[in-house]
Amino acid sequence: MAQSESKKSKAALGFWGCWSLTVGVMIGSGIFMLPTVLAPYGMMSMGGWALTAGGSIILALVLGRLAGRTEHSGGPYTYARENFGDLTGFLVVWGHWASYFVAIPAIAIAFVGYLAVFVPGLDGNATGQAVAALVLIWTLTLISIRGVSSAGLVQVMMTLLKLLPLLLIIGAGMAMGSTQNLPALNPSGESLLSVLAATALLTMWAFAGLEAGVIPAGDVENPKKTLPRAVVTGTIFTAVIYVGSTLAVMMLVPSGELVNSTSPFADAARALGSWGGPLVAIGAMIATAGSLNGNIFTAGQLPLAAAQDRLAPAWLGKLNGGHSPQGALILSSVLGSVLLVANYSRGLVGAFTFLLMMSTVCTLAPLLISALAEIKHSWRSARAWAVVALIGALYSTFAIWGSGLEVIGWGIVLLILGLPVYFLGRQR
């Protein structure tokens, strides 16, 4: 036992490692286009940010409370299994794991898109783009295989680096922006509820991955105290960055230009001089690489947690000298690489898009189950927390329903496919 505790202490993630995992997975490439997407809705789009930020913070509070009662890795999977049984737990981890390994190629492709700014030969070169994306995936996979502490250190560094250009844009907006550039209150002319629903659906995906910080609980130093603080403060910080950077871009770029902009942050960065545009492109590359690093790391932790509970093959639960689930990491990155190659193959783009859309639902479903788990635990002993969890469950339901019936249907198909895997893959 002493040897095991010593091994864990050397590999353990601290507060900043978990915080950067929470922030780093959420802040990816998506934020760099949101000001343009939201511009047609004017200042009322801030209502969408308020709704999704509030809902995400509530879910973070629920996850923090659940994390404070266990030291077992898995996050929502663990909460589902402990409260609703092995089958529910497995289906949650099955879908949740799929959402991460499907996101791996999508994020890698986004990285290569920004890389093409500095390597013109990649523009329009499908083979070169695929090779560059594969190199990135497997470089970060090898870092995670090296050990938990290595992956955590890289995640902290990338998170800090990706925040720099966003903070610079916020500062530029405060110092050089003009309120005259802000769009009208409601240029679309739609009703308040219509605008709120539309902008909420656009912004809620920006908070996908807020649960990443609570998943590696078994590798966290003092997880019952560290995880709740990391996930809640990380989500609040991310919400402030999102809202602040969106407002800054709106103040730096006239609304007429912003609606048609293909690179709103780069346009806003012109206020910083000729070096502003390249800086934003570098920031976007770091943001996508950091998000990819967090996704790869988390994709290895989920099969590990299921294998440790004997719900998945034993080899997925084996740890190497760096306390890293080498087999689970390799399997996740292999699946992500296959999807990446499929994305660049003619005729499979549509299938890849469906998988990517399913990943969003498979991220939201575990949050709904987590909220239900907290309601079950606290309904009699801590009614206030049960009410908070109920609000989180309603928000998660709204987010899932907003993804559309077709996507929900494919998500159900994915869960059905998990049933034979559950019955055949369990350790006897």
N, C-alpha and C positions, 0 to 999 in steps of 0.2 A: 504493500500500500504506500509506504513512504517513497519507494522508487517511482510509482505511478504519479504521486503528487508532485515529485520533483520534476518529472518529465513534463507535466502539464504546466508547472510554473515557468519553465523555460520557454514554452511555446505560447503562453497565454496572451490574449489580447487585453489591453487595458481600455480605459474610457475612450481615449482618442482613437484607438483602432476601431472600436465599435461605432463611435460617433462618425468617423470618416466613412465607414461602410454604409451607414444609414444615409448620410448626405451624398456620398459618392455614387451610389447606385441610382438615387433619384435624379441628381443633376447630371443629365447626359446631353445629347445633341438636341433634344426637343425644345429646350428653353430658347435656343438661338433662332427659332422661327416663330415662336408664339406671339411676339408683338405684332407681326404682320397679320397673323391669323385672327387676332383679337381686334385689330384696328377697325374693321367694319362695324363693330358693335360699340365703338366709342368708349367713353368713360364708364358706361354701365358694365363693361367687361370686368371692372374691378369687383363687381358683385359676384361674378363667377369665381374669381380668385378667392374672395372671402368665403364663399360656400365650400369650395374644395379644400382650402387651407384649414377651415374650421373642422370639416369632417375628418381630414387626415390627422389633425392634432388630437381629436377625440379617439381615433383608432390607435394612435401612438400611446395615449394614456392607457387604453385597454391592454395593448401589448405589453406596456411597461408593468402593469399590475400582474398580468399573467406570468411575465418573465421573473418577477420577484418571488414566485412560488416554486421555481424549479431550477435545477442546474443542468438539465438534460438538453442536448443539442436538438435542433429541429424547428424551433419557433412554433408557428401555427400547427405544424404536424403534431408536435408534442402535446399542445393544448387540446387538439381534436382527439388524439388517441386516449389521453388521460380522462377525458370527459365523456366521449361517445364510443369508445371501443376501437379495436384493432382495424376493422374494415374501414371505418370512417377515417381513421388516422392514415391508413395506407392510401386511400383515394385522394386525400388532401395532399399528401407528400408526392404522390404520382403526378397529379395535375400541377402542383406547385413547381416540382422539378422540371416538368416540361416547359413551363413558362420561362424558366431561366435558360435552358439549353437552346430553346427556340430564339431567345433574345440575343444569344451570343453572335450568330452570324449577322443579324440585323444591325447590331451596334458596330460590328467590325466593318460592315459595308459603309455605314455613316462616317466612320473614321477615314476610310479610303477616299470618300468624297471630298473631305477637307484636305487630305494629303495631296490630292490632285492639284491644289492651288500652288503647291511648291514643286510638284513633279508633273509637269505638263504632259509627259508621255503616258500617264495613267488615264487621262481624259479620253473616254470612248474606247479604251483598251480593256475589254472584259476579262481577258486572260490575266493581264497584269494586275488588275484590280483584285481578282480572286486570289492570286498568289500573295499580294501584299496583305490582304485580309487574313489569309491562312497563317502567314508569318507572325502577324500580330497575335492571333489567337493562341498559337502554340508557344510563343515567347512568354506570354502572361500565364499560360498553363504551367510551364516549367517553373516559373517563379512560385506559383502556388504549391507545386509538387515539392519544391525545395523545403517548404515549411510554412506553418501558420504565421510565424513571426515575420518571415520575409514578405509574405503576401500582405500582412497588416502594415508593415513599414511602407511598402510601395503604395498602398491605398491611401495612407495618411499624406504622403508626399504629393500624389496626384490630386487629391482633394484640395490641398492648399494651393497648388499651382493653378487648378482650374478656376478657383475662386478669384484669382488676381484680376483677370480681365473683366469679370462681372463687377467686382468692386470698383475697378477703374471707371467703368461705364456709369455706375451709380454715382460716383464722385463727380464725373464730368456732367452728368445730368443736373446735379445740385449746383455746380459752379457755373456751367455755361448754358444749361438748358433754358428754355423759355416756356412759360405756361401758355403762350399764344400758339405754340405748336400742338398743344393737346387737342385731341379730336373732340367733336361735339358730344354732348351727353348721350344721345341715342340716335346716331345717323341712320340706323337701319329702319327706324320708325315702327319697329315691332313692339309688342307689349312687354312689360317688365318681366312677366313670368317666362315668356318665350326667349327673351335675351338671356335671362338667368339660366334657363335650362341649356341653351345652346353653348354659352360660354363655360358653364360648369362641365359639360361633356368634353369640351376642348382642353380644359385645364386639369381635370382630375387625373389624366394619364401622366402628368408631370410628377405626381406624387407616388407613382407605382414603384415599388421596391422599398417603401419605408420600413417594411418588416425585416429587411436584410440584416440589420444590426443585431436582432435578437436570435437569429438562427444558430450561430456557432457558440451557444451557451457553454458547452463542454470545454471550450478552449478559451474561456473568458475568466480573467482574474476577478474573484468575488462577484459572480454574475448577478446575484439577487439584488445587489446595490448598483452595480455598474450598468447593466442593461436598461433598467427603467430610465436612468438619467440620460443615457446616450440616445435612446430612441426618441424620447420626448424633446430634448433640447435640439437634437439633429433635425427633427421635423419642423419645429418652430423656426430654427435658423434658415432652413431651406425655403419655408414660406416667405420669410422676410426678404431673402435674396430674389425669389421669383417676382414678388410684387414690386420691390424696389427697382430691379433691373427693367421690368416692363414699363414702369412709369418713366424711368430715365430715358429709355429709347423714345418714348412718346414725346418727351420734352425736347429731345435733340433732333428728331426727324419730323418735319411738317407732316400732318396727317394725310395730305394728298399724296405725298411720296411714300409714306409708310404702307399704305394700302397695297401698293404695287411692288414693294421691295422684295427681292429674293434673298437678301442678306441684311436684315434690319440692324443687327449689332455692328456689322461692318460699316453700314451707313452712319450709324450713330458714332462710331469710333473716329470718323473724319474730324470730329471736334478735337481729337487728341493729336492730329497731325498726320503726316504721310505714313507713319509707322503704326497707326491705329488699326487699319484693316488687317495687315498681316498678324498683328498681335491677337486680334479676335479669332482669326483662322487657327492660330497656334492654340489659343485657349479652347476652341471647339475640339481640336484634336486631343488635347489633354483631357477634356471633359468626357469624350467618348471612350478614350483608353482607360480612364479611371472607372467609368461605369462598367466597361467590359471586364476589367480586373475584378471588380466586386461581384459581377454576375458569375464569372468562372469560379471564383472562390466559393460562392454560395451554392452553385450547382454541384460542387463536390460534397458540401456539408449535408445536403438533404438525403441522398442515398446512404450516406454514412449513418445518419440518425436512424433510418429505417432498418438498416442491417444490424445495428447494435441492439435493436428490439426484436431481432429475428424475423422481421417482416420482409426482408430482402436477402439475396444471396450473401453469404458470409464474406466473400472476397471484397465486397463493396465497403465493408466495415473495417478492413485492415489498414493500419496506420504505418507509415514509414518512420525513419529516424527523426524527421522533422515534425512528427505528429500530424502528418498530412494524409488524407484519404486518397492515395495515389491512384488506385483503381477507379474510384468514383470520378475523380477529376478527368482521367483519360477518357472514360466512357462518355462523359458529358461533352468534352471537347470534340471527340470523334463524331458524335451525333450532330453537334453544332457545325462541324466542318462539312459533313454530308449535306446538311441543309444549305450551307453556303454555296457549295458546288451546284446543288440543285437550283438555287436562285439564279445562277448564271447559265443554266441550261434552258434552251428554248422549250416552251410549253409548260414549264414547271413554276413560272413566276406566280401564277394565280394560286397554285397550291401553297406556295411559300407565304403568300399574303394571308391566306386563311389561317395558316399556322401562327403567323405573327399576331393576328387579331385574337386567336384563341388564347395566346399567352397572356393577354391583358385580362381576360375573364378568369384564367387560371391563377392569376395573381390576386384578383379581388375575392374569389371564392374562399380562400383560406382566411382572409381577414373577416369575412362574414362568419365563418365557423368559429373563429377566435372570439368574436363578440358574443356569439351564442354560448360559448364555453364560460365566459365571464358572467353572463346573465345566470346561467345554471348554478355557478359557484356562489354568487353574491346575492341572489334574490332574497334570501331569508336573513343572511348575516350582515350584509352591507347594501341596503336598498339604494343608496345614492349611487354607488358604483354600478349597480345593475341598471339604473336609468341611463347612466353614461354609456354603458355597453349597448343598451337598447338603441340609443341614438346612433351609435357606430354601426349597428346592424342595419338600421334603416338606410343610413347613408350608403353602405356597401351594396344593399339591395338596389337602391336607386342607380348606383354606378354600373352594376351588372346589367340591369334592365336597359340602361341607356346605350349599351353596346350593340343592341339589336337582337332580334329573335334568331337570325341566321347564325350569328356568332355564338349565341347561347346554345343553339342546337349542336354546333360542332364541338363545343365544350363538353356537352353531355356525351357525345360520341367518344371523346377522348377518355372520359371517366369510365364508360362501359368497356373500352379496350383495356383498362387497368384491372378489371375483374379477373380475367384468366391469369394475368401476371401475378396478382395477389395469391391466388390459390396454388399456382405452380411454383412461385418463387420463394414462398416462405421456407424458413429453415425448420426441419422437422425435429 
